[in-house]
Amino acid sequence: MAEPHRFGVIALSGPPNAGKSTLINRIVGEKISIMSRRPQTTRHRILGIKTLPGAQLVFVDTPGLQRHPSPGLGRVINRTALASLSDVDLILFMIDCRGWTPELEQLFARVAGANAPVILLINKIDRLKDRARLLPLIAHSAGLHPFKEIIPISARKLTDVNGFLKSIAACLPAGAPGFPADQYTDRSQRFLASELVREQTLNLLGHELPYASAVEVTRFEYRDDHLLNVAVIIWVEKASQKSIVIGRGGRQLKAIGQHARRQMEKAFDIKVYLELWVKVKKGWAGNAAMLQSLGYLEDQREAGS
């Protein structure tokens, strides 16, 4: 008897900087989630869709869970992460090979309360010099929760992607595909353009730029001369932050634009003309109307619907 086709929605959860976005990009084979060394890089709920011969897996890349989120934007992001755990078929909870802390165990308690089985992913094992150190971590983890599986991985160097996906698919219910076979995300190119600019602000400015910055695409037009015209505003809360983003003689803003443009041309396979502007909006991260216009509040409604 032939195996039934499997379909399911899988929430990828865990603390900030565990490697969730790295894994989802590796699985899908496309860059749909931006990455930086800074925690809380992922702010939105993003779907990554992987179609196999006998299964379709829909991964939900969620923002990293924080125990004490900051008011305004931080709490909105945390609510998005928690709401994304509802109505899923499976949760992949990711930690890194350094193991559990009391704070991380408290975060996981909120995840364990969701009505879905959980697979624990122990990431970054490529950084372990002695793999034997995994054994006590696996034993300790097994005592915390009846995980469906505990899988040590390296999201960055995952070689057997299909083998990993088959083990995940086996945990999903039978069902027909929910998306066309060639679709790999639910997010638009316009959204990805804004994320690519935000990625470069994080990577190039590091800790100089506070988290109270956001990106808004005001123009995204394909022209007849095979050129994509994109205009973007980088929002900050203070004039001093604007100066940081622009840099002396406009050097930082120019570098952000150059790197983001190259990433867009690679992602969209077309020449890109990119305009960047930096504007100040005091208190935007705590302004509900501003958060809604930038798509954060819609994320919560979609995740909870």
N, C-alpha and C positions, 0 to 999 in steps of 0.2 A: 504493500500500500504506500502511495506517494506521501511524502511529508506535506502538511498543509503550508500554504503561504502564510508568513507571519508579518504582522504590522504592529508597531507600538510607538508610544511617545516616551522618551527617556530623558529625565532631568539630570543634568550634569551639575552637581552641587559641591560645595566645599568652601574653605576659607579663601580670602584673597591671596593671589599669587601661588596657588597650588598647582597651576598648570592646565586649567580647564580649557582655556582658549587655544593653547598649543595643541591639545589633544583633538579638539573638534576640527581645527583646520587640517590636522594630519589625517583624520578619518575621512572628511569630505573631499580632500584633495584640492581645495580652493581656500583662499584667505577670506573668511567671512567674519572672523573676530580679530580685532586688533590686539597687539601684544606690546607690553613694555615691562620694565622691571618694577614699576610702581604698582602697589596694591590697588585694587578697585579700578583697574583699567576698564574692565567690562562694566558698563552702566545699564545696558538694555538687555531685554530678553530677546535672544536671537535663535532661530531655528537653523539647524544643519541637517540636511536630508541625505541619507545614503541608501541607494537602491542596490540590492544584491539579487542574484537570480531567484532566490526563494524567500526574500524578505525585504521589507522597507523599514529602515530605522530612522526615526525623527528625533534628533538630539536637541534639547533645549539648553543652550549655553546661558547660564544665569550669572548675575553679578556675585562676587564673593560675599559670603555672609560675615557680618561684623557683629561682635557682641555689644559694643557701645557705639552705634552709628551717630554721626553728627546730626544736629537738627536740620530740617529742610531736605536738601538733596540726599544726604546720607541716609535718612530714614526712608525716603521714597525708594532709593535703590535697594535697601534691605527688604522693604515690603515687596518689591518686585521679585527679589530672589526667593522669598518664602512663598509668595503666591504662585510662583512657577512650579512648585512641588505638588500642587493640587491637580487631581485628574490626570496623573501620568501613570504609565504601566510599570515603570521601573525607575529607580533612582541610582545613579552612580555617584557615590560620595568619595571625593578625592582628598587625600592628605599626602604630604610628602614623607620621605623616608626618615625624617627626624622624629616622627612619631607623634603621639598624642600629648596634649597639655590639658590641664584642668579646664582652661577656657575653651579649647577645641572640643572637649567632651561635652561641655554645656551647649555649644553651638550645635553639635550633632544631635543632642537630645531633642532639639526643635525639628530637625529633619526626620528623626526616627518616629515622630508623632504623625507623619504623613501616612496615608493609607496606601502604601506601595512597598513592594520588596526592595531591598537595598543591596547593591554590590559595592564593596569597598575597594577602591583603587589606591594602592600605595605607589605614588609617583616618585620620579627622580632617582630610581635605583641605580642609574648609571653613575651617580655620584658616590656610591658606596664602594669603598675599597675592599670591605669584607662583607660578602653577601650573607654570611652566617648571621649577621646582625638582624636580618629580616625575620628569622625564626621567632625570637621572643616578641617582636612587634606583631607578627601575625597571631601568636598565641594570646597576647594581651588584647588585640582587637577582637578576636573571637569571643572573648569573655565579656565584651562590652555590649554586643548585640548579635542576634542570630542572622548574620549576613548570609545572603544567598550564595555569595562567593567572595573570596578575598583574592584580588589579582594584583601582584606586583608588576609595575610597568615603568617604562620610560617614554613619556609622551613625545619627547623630542626625538627619540631614536626608535620609535615603534616600527619594527621591520615587518612583522607578520600582521599587517592590518586586517586582512581577511580572516585569519584565525581568531583574532580578538573579536571581530564583529560577529562571527558565527557563534561564539560563546555567549555574546550578549543577545543575539537574535533568538537563541534557544530558550531564553527566559521570557519571551514575548508571546502574547496570545495569537491565535490564528486570526487572519483578517486580510482583506484585499488592500492593495496600496492606496494611500490617501492623497498622493501627489504624483504628477507626471514623472516618468523615470529620469528625465533629464534636468529636473529642478533640484537645486542643491541648497537653497535657502529661501526664506520668506521675505528677506529684506531687499529693498530696491537698490539700484546703483546710486541713486541720490543719497540714500542713507550711508552706503559704503564710502562715498566720497567724503562725507562729513567725518566719518570715523577715521579715515586715512589722514585727514588733517589733524584730528585730535591726537592720533598716535604719534605724529611727528612733534607736536608740541610737548608731549610727555617725554619722548625719547631725547629731544634736543635740549629741552630746558630743565629736565630732571626735577630736583626738589626746589629749584628757584621759583617755579610756578605753583601756587596753591591749587587745591582741587576745585576751587570755585572758578572754574573756567569751562566754557562750553563752546560748541561749534554749531553754526546754522548755515545751511546752504540756501542762498537766496536766488541763485540761477543755476539751472542744469539743462543746457540746450545742445542738441546735436545739430550742427550746421551742415549745409549742403556741400561744403568744401572739405568734408571728412575731418571735421574738427569738433571736439566737445568743449563747449564754453561753460566754465564753472566759476561761480562767484561765491565766496564764503566769508562769513563774519565769525571771528573769534571773540566771544564775550568774556569779559573779566569784570571783577567787582570794584577795582580801584585803579586810579591813574598810574600808580606806581607799578601795578601788574602789567598795564598796557605798555609801559616803557620796557619792561623785561621781555615781553613777547616781541616787540619791534626790534629791540637791541640797538646798539650804537650804529648810527648811520643806516638803520634798517637791515642790518646783517642777519639778525636772528629770523626775522619774518621772511626774508629772502630765502634763507636756508630751509625753513619749514615748507615754503612754497615749492622749492625745487625738489625736495625729497617726496612730498605728497604728490606732486605732479607725476613723477616717475612711477610711483606706486599705482596711481590711477591709470596711466597709460598701459601698464602691465596688466592691471585687472580688467580694463575695458577694451583693450586692443585697439586703441585709437589715439591720435595726437590730442593733447589736452592743453587748452589755454586756461590758466587758473589765476584768478584775482583773489587776494586776501586782504581783509580789513580787520582791524582790531577796534572794538568799541567797549565802552564802560557802561555797565548797568549795575548800580549799587544794590546789593541784596538780592540779586536775581536767583540765587540758589535757594532762597526761602520764599520766593514769590510764586504762588500757585499758577497764576496765569502764564508766567514765563516758563515754568516747568512743563506746563501743558503744551505750549507752543513748540518746545524743543523735544516733545515726544515722550517724556518720562512718565506722566500720569496715564497716557494711553497704554503704556506697557503694563501697568498694574491692572487696568481693566481687562486687557486681552489675556493676561496670565490668570486672572481670576474668573474669566467667563466660562 
